[in-house]
Amino acid sequence: MKLITRQYLKKKINKLNKKIHRAEDQENTNKVWWRKMKLDKLKYKLSKIK
């Protein structure tokens, strides 16, 4: 099992932000909505690690 560190979560958040912006450019609102929910979850986990 992979260790969940601050660096790992930051990397995941950055990747997800790129995917969100790409989906916004393509006007795919469903993907944007799901990815933003996942982004909130990752940011919450990151705040708990600090």
OpenMM code with the backbone's topology and positions (N, CA, C; nanometers):
from openmm import Vec3, app, unit

residues = "MET LYS LEU ILE THR ARG GLN TYR LEU LYS LYS LYS ILE ASN LYS LEU ASN LYS LYS ILE HIS ARG ALA GLU ASP GLN GLU ASN THR ASN LYS VAL TRP TRP ARG LYS MET LYS LEU ASP LYS LEU LYS TYR LYS LEU SER LYS ILE LYS".split()
positions = [
    Vec3(0.0842, -0.1180, 0.0000),
    Vec3(0.0000, 0.0000, 0.0000),
    Vec3(0.0886, 0.1242, 0.0000),
    Vec3(0.0485, 0.2212, -0.0781),
    Vec3(0.1273, 0.3438, -0.0917),
    Vec3(0.1046, 0.4363, 0.0273),
    Vec3(0.2134, 0.4944, 0.0764),
    Vec3(0.2029, 0.5910, 0.1841),
    Vec3(0.1458, 0.7218, 0.1305),
    Vec3(0.0532, 0.7778, 0.2039),
    Vec3(-0.0073, 0.9045, 0.1627),
    Vec3(0.0633, 1.0165, 0.2373),
    Vec3(0.1471, 1.0880, 0.1634),
    Vec3(0.2236, 1.1981, 0.2208),
    Vec3(0.1719, 1.3297, 0.1644),
    Vec3(0.2235, 1.4392, 0.2199),
    Vec3(0.1834, 1.5716, 0.1692),
    Vec3(0.2241, 1.5880, 0.0237),
    Vec3(0.3454, 1.5425, -0.0111),
    Vec3(0.3938, 1.5554, -0.1484),
    Vec3(0.3062, 1.4766, -0.2450),
    Vec3(0.2673, 1.3572, -0.2048),
    Vec3(0.1826, 1.2731, -0.2891),
    Vec3(0.0475, 1.3405, -0.3137),
    Vec3(-0.0120, 1.3942, -0.2073),
    Vec3(-0.1418, 1.4600, -0.2224),
    Vec3(-0.1314, 1.5854, -0.3082),
    Vec3(-0.0244, 1.6624, -0.2915),
    Vec3(-0.0060, 1.7825, -0.3740),
    Vec3(0.0059, 1.7461, -0.5212),
    Vec3(0.0765, 1.6370, -0.5501),
    Vec3(0.0910, 1.5914, -0.6882),
    Vec3(-0.0449, 1.5522, -0.7460),
    Vec3(-0.1243, 1.4813, -0.6674),
    Vec3(-0.2579, 1.4407, -0.7119),
    Vec3(-0.3475, 1.5624, -0.7357),
    Vec3(-0.3385, 1.6622, -0.6475),
    Vec3(-0.4197, 1.7826, -0.6611),
    Vec3(-0.3820, 1.8575, -0.7887),
    Vec3(-0.2528, 1.8680, -0.8163),
    Vec3(-0.2084, 1.9370, -0.9374),
    Vec3(-0.2571, 1.8658, -1.0623),
    Vec3(-0.2490, 1.7327, -1.0642),
    Vec3(-0.2978, 1.6565, -1.1799),
    Vec3(-0.4475, 1.6763, -1.1987),
    Vec3(-0.5203, 1.6748, -1.0878),
    Vec3(-0.6644, 1.6902, -1.0948),
    Vec3(-0.7028, 1.8302, -1.1428),
    Vec3(-0.6285, 1.9326, -1.1007),
    Vec3(-0.6539, 2.0688, -1.1481),
    Vec3(-0.6366, 2.0779, -1.2990),
    Vec3(-0.5332, 2.0123, -1.3512),
    Vec3(-0.5120, 2.0129, -1.4958),
    Vec3(-0.6299, 1.9485, -1.5676),
    Vec3(-0.6784, 1.8365, -1.5128),
    Vec3(-0.7920, 1.7674, -1.5742),
    Vec3(-0.9185, 1.8530, -1.5688),
    Vec3(-0.9363, 1.9252, -1.4590),
    Vec3(-1.0545, 2.0120, -1.4454),
    Vec3(-1.0509, 2.1228, -1.5499),
    Vec3(-0.9354, 2.1870, -1.5656),
    Vec3(-0.9247, 2.2958, -1.6629),
    Vec3(-0.9431, 2.2445, -1.8055),
    Vec3(-0.8921, 2.1264, -1.8326),
    Vec3(-0.9091, 2.0685, -1.9658),
    Vec3(-1.0566, 2.0383, -1.9924),
    Vec3(-1.1270, 1.9846, -1.8939),
    Vec3(-1.2690, 1.9542, -1.9095),
    Vec3(-1.3516, 2.0823, -1.9222),
    Vec3(-1.3111, 2.1889, -1.8526),
    Vec3(-1.3822, 2.3170, -1.8652),
    Vec3(-1.3671, 2.3728, -2.0060),
    Vec3(-1.2479, 2.3578, -2.0645),
    Vec3(-1.2270, 2.4042, -2.2020),
    Vec3(-1.3139, 2.3267, -2.2995),
    Vec3(-1.3360, 2.1990, -2.2709),
    Vec3(-1.4179, 2.1143, -2.3577),
    Vec3(-1.5663, 2.1241, -2.3231),
    Vec3(-1.5980, 2.2046, -2.2216),
    Vec3(-1.7358, 2.2278, -2.1767),
    Vec3(-1.8048, 2.0979, -2.1356),
    Vec3(-1.7319, 2.0135, -2.0648),
    Vec3(-1.7880, 1.8890, -2.0138),
    Vec3(-1.8173, 1.9077, -1.8652),
    Vec3(-1.9379, 1.9578, -1.8360),
    Vec3(-1.9711, 1.9966, -1.6993),
    Vec3(-1.9805, 1.8783, -1.6039),
    Vec3(-2.0192, 1.7614, -1.6533),
    Vec3(-2.0320, 1.6451, -1.5662),
    Vec3(-1.8963, 1.6041, -1.5102),
    Vec3(-1.7943, 1.5993, -1.5959),
    Vec3(-1.6600, 1.5639, -1.5497),
    Vec3(-1.6058, 1.6690, -1.4542),
    Vec3(-1.6332, 1.7953, -1.4827),
    Vec3(-1.5856, 1.9039, -1.3962),
    Vec3(-1.6455, 1.8887, -1.2575),
    Vec3(-1.7736, 1.8585, -1.2512),
    Vec3(-1.8421, 1.8457, -1.1233),
    Vec3(-1.7833, 1.7321, -1.0399),
    Vec3(-1.7648, 1.6151, -1.0993),
    Vec3(-1.7093, 1.5008, -1.0268),
    Vec3(-1.5661, 1.5270, -0.9832),
    Vec3(-1.4884, 1.5873, -1.0695),
    Vec3(-1.3483, 1.6134, -1.0359),
    Vec3(-1.3350, 1.7178, -0.9263),
    Vec3(-1.4240, 1.8149, -0.9236),
    Vec3(-1.4198, 1.9145, -0.8171),
    Vec3(-1.4560, 1.8519, -0.6832),
    Vec3(-1.5464, 1.7545, -0.6840),
    Vec3(-1.5793, 1.6836, -0.5606),
    Vec3(-1.4577, 1.6064, -0.5110),
    Vec3(-1.3874, 1.5408, -0.6028),
    Vec3(-1.2683, 1.4661, -0.5644),
    Vec3(-1.1584, 1.5613, -0.5164),
    Vec3(-1.1479, 1.6776, -0.5794),
    Vec3(-1.0495, 1.7774, -0.5395),
    Vec3(-1.0749, 1.8243, -0.3964),
    Vec3(-1.2004, 1.8473, -0.3617),
    Vec3(-1.2339, 1.8866, -0.2245),
    Vec3(-1.1930, 1.7789, -0.1251),
    Vec3(-1.2151, 1.6544, -0.1628),
    Vec3(-1.1778, 1.5423, -0.0756),
    Vec3(-1.0264, 1.5372, -0.0544),
    Vec3(-0.9495, 1.5579, -0.1616),
    Vec3(-0.8039, 1.5558, -0.1494),
    Vec3(-0.7525, 1.6734, -0.0668),
    Vec3(-0.8122, 1.7901, -0.0852),
    Vec3(-0.7710, 1.9071, -0.0073),
    Vec3(-0.8014, 1.8862, 0.1404),
    Vec3(-0.9130, 1.8205, 0.1704),
    Vec3(-0.9467, 1.7908, 0.3092),
    Vec3(-0.8434, 1.6960, 0.3700),
    Vec3(-0.8062, 1.5927, 0.2954),
    Vec3(-0.7039, 1.4986, 0.3437),
    Vec3(-0.5704, 1.5686, 0.3660),
    Vec3(-0.5357, 1.6602, 0.2761),
    Vec3(-0.4116, 1.7341, 0.2891),
    Vec3(-0.4125, 1.8209, 0.4145),
    Vec3(-0.5250, 1.8821, 0.4437),
    Vec3(-0.5327, 1.9665, 0.5628),
    Vec3(-0.5229, 1.8840, 0.6904),
    Vec3(-0.5676, 1.7598, 0.6873),
    Vec3(-0.5602, 1.6737, 0.8049),
    Vec3(-0.4167, 1.6252, 0.8300),
    Vec3(-0.3349, 1.6147, 0.7273),
    Vec3(-0.1975, 1.5685, 0.7417),
    Vec3(-0.1100, 1.6740, 0.8069),
    Vec3(-0.1357, 1.7995, 0.7800),
    Vec3(-0.0520, 1.9083, 0.8319),
    Vec3(-0.0418, 1.9093, 0.9815),
] * unit.nanometer
topology = app.Topology()
chain = topology.addChain("A")
for resn in residues:
    res = topology.addResidue(resn, chain)
    for name in ("N", "CA", "C"):
        topology.addAtom(name, app.Element.getBySymbol(name[0]), res)
